[in-house]
Amino acid sequence: MSPTATHGVLFDVGYGLLDETPRLKAALRWLATHLTLNGITTSAEQLEARYAEACRAPRLPSLLMQVALAVGADEALTRRLRHELPWEEVPMPPYPGAIDALRALKAAGAKLGVLANQPLGARRDLEACGATALLDDVWLSEAVRLAKPDPAFFRLALTTWGLAAARVAYVGDRPDNDVAPAKALGLHTVRLRLGPHAGQPVRGPAEQADFDALSFAEVAAHLQAWASD
């Protein structure tokens, strides 16, 4: 990190730097089994379809809870299963090009951080792929007791870095939970169209990112040009 860095970039974790797909598939298999044991017959395939629907129209902070409720579970069972689900047992690998993008942005002099709605264990996945060695800060919701879309979560990073919002970019996959709150504070927003939220519709200008990317090569190239302006 350059001590005189004039720009910073914050990344989401799940479907951001790391691919949450293996973890999600395992979670949906587990959920299907335990819903069936509790009298709600379903399958992992049915839950995957429901999850895709939830991604297109998210209503709850936990999409897994939204899925369970959609197939007939009551709120009490849904909360219990969400609490019992072994979410962190399956590691999240980095997306192709993610580490290269971090290296390129770090070489360009930007501060780098993670700001994500994730449990403490997400740090292990970031360490395993070498991301933490390239990051200046890691803010995980469970650690700081803040979560997106709360603007206080984003302000925590801005205050720590001492940078104006316009000089910080946020890279995430969701227009509602990533783009909208970051854009409202004046951050430069990049929507990474990877994972199940790639097709989530934008519901107006507030959710429209400054830049849409299909790969980390595009993210790195765009943000290097943005930081040089």
FENKA-V249531 format. One record per backbone hydrogen bond with DSSP energy under -1.0 kcal/mol. NH is the residue of the N-H (numbers start at 1). CO is the residue of the C=O. If there is no record, write none. Layout:
[[NH/CO] [NH/CO]]
//
This chain:
[[5/2] [8/167] [9/111] [10/169] [11/113] [12/171] [15/18] [16/13] [17/12] [18/13] [19/93] [24/20] [25/21] [26/22] [27/23] [28/24] [29/25] [30/26] [31/27] [32/28] [33/29] [34/30] [35/31] [36/32] [37/33] [39/36] [40/35] [47/43] [48/44] [49/45] [50/46] [51/47] [52/48] [53/49] [54/50] [55/51] [56/52] [57/53] [66/62] [67/63] [68/64] [69/65] [70/66] [71/67] [72/69] [73/68] [78/74] [79/75] [80/76] [81/77] [82/78] [83/79] [84/80] [85/81] [87/85] [89/86] [95/17] [98/95] [101/97] [102/98] [103/99] [104/100] [105/101] [106/102] [107/103] [108/104] [109/106] [110/105] [111/7] [113/9] [114/137] [115/11] [116/139] [118/116] [122/119] [123/120] [124/121] [126/122] [127/123] [128/124] [129/125] [130/127] [131/126] [132/126] [134/131] [136/112] [137/112] [139/114] [141/116] [142/118] [144/140] [145/141] [150/147] [153/150] [155/151] [156/152] [158/154] [159/155] [160/156] [161/157] [162/158] [163/158] [167/164] [168/165] [169/8] [170/188] [171/10] [172/190] [178/174] [179/174] [180/175] [182/178] [183/179] [184/180] [186/183] [187/182] [188/168] [190/170] [191/211] [192/172] [193/213] [194/192] [198/195] [200/197] [207/204] [208/205] [211/189] [213/191] [219/215] [220/216] [221/217] [222/218] [223/219] [224/220] [225/221] [226/222] [227/223] [229/226]]
//
